[in-house]
Amino acid sequence: TRIRKDKAGDFWIGTENGLNHFNVKTETFTRYYHNPGSNEDNRVYALYEDSDSTLWVGSLGQGLDLLNWKTGKYINYKNDPADINTISYNSIGALQKGEANELWITTYGGGVNKLDRSTGKFRQYLPGLRIFSIYRDASGFLWVGSQTGLHRYDKPSDSFDLIFNEDNQNIFGGVEALTNDHENNLWMSTDKGIFMLNK
């Protein structure tokens, strides 16, 4: 999500040129840049509020940032090919809260990552896939839509399963968006149409 309302009622807006904070009381904007004064790409694609003063920011090409908006300071997480405990790819698609200290991060070409916020270490899943969407349903299941279909996270095996129909076929194609309805059915927007999965 590129627009998020925080606990104080203010708005954070990710743009093609940085991150904007709108203070509702003063009706003023403050702009934050990943690296002020540089020519780096400042496109913000994902936002997640972690606490009253910190915000996770996913960008295109600059990795994942943890912003302390009270101080304006960033902690940046980027891919290091020599370290499997780093984020798999530097272009971030979406952020989703997991259990306890988990933060799930989708990427445009590096699969899915799970960040342990207490250690700062990443675990990588579905390597090489472009991930379009991620959704945690009312039952706590984590679903991911990718270029190859629909995947569900299996906690006991710590892996993602590709979902097939009763004829063992992947009928979905690329899954671009996911949501739930009031009966806990999963709805998908795909390149082959709209599907409903009765879980």
Secondary structure, DSSP 4 states (H G I P E B T S, - for coil): --EEE-TTS-EEEEETTEEEEEETTTTEEEEE-SSTTS-S---EEEEEE-SSSEEEEEEBSS-EEEEETTTTEEEEE---TT-TTS-S-SBEEEEEE-STTEEEEEEBSS-EEEEETTTTEEEEESTTPBEEEEEE-TTS-EEEEETTEEEEEETTTTEEEEP--TTS-----SEEEEEE-TT--EEEEETTEEEEE--
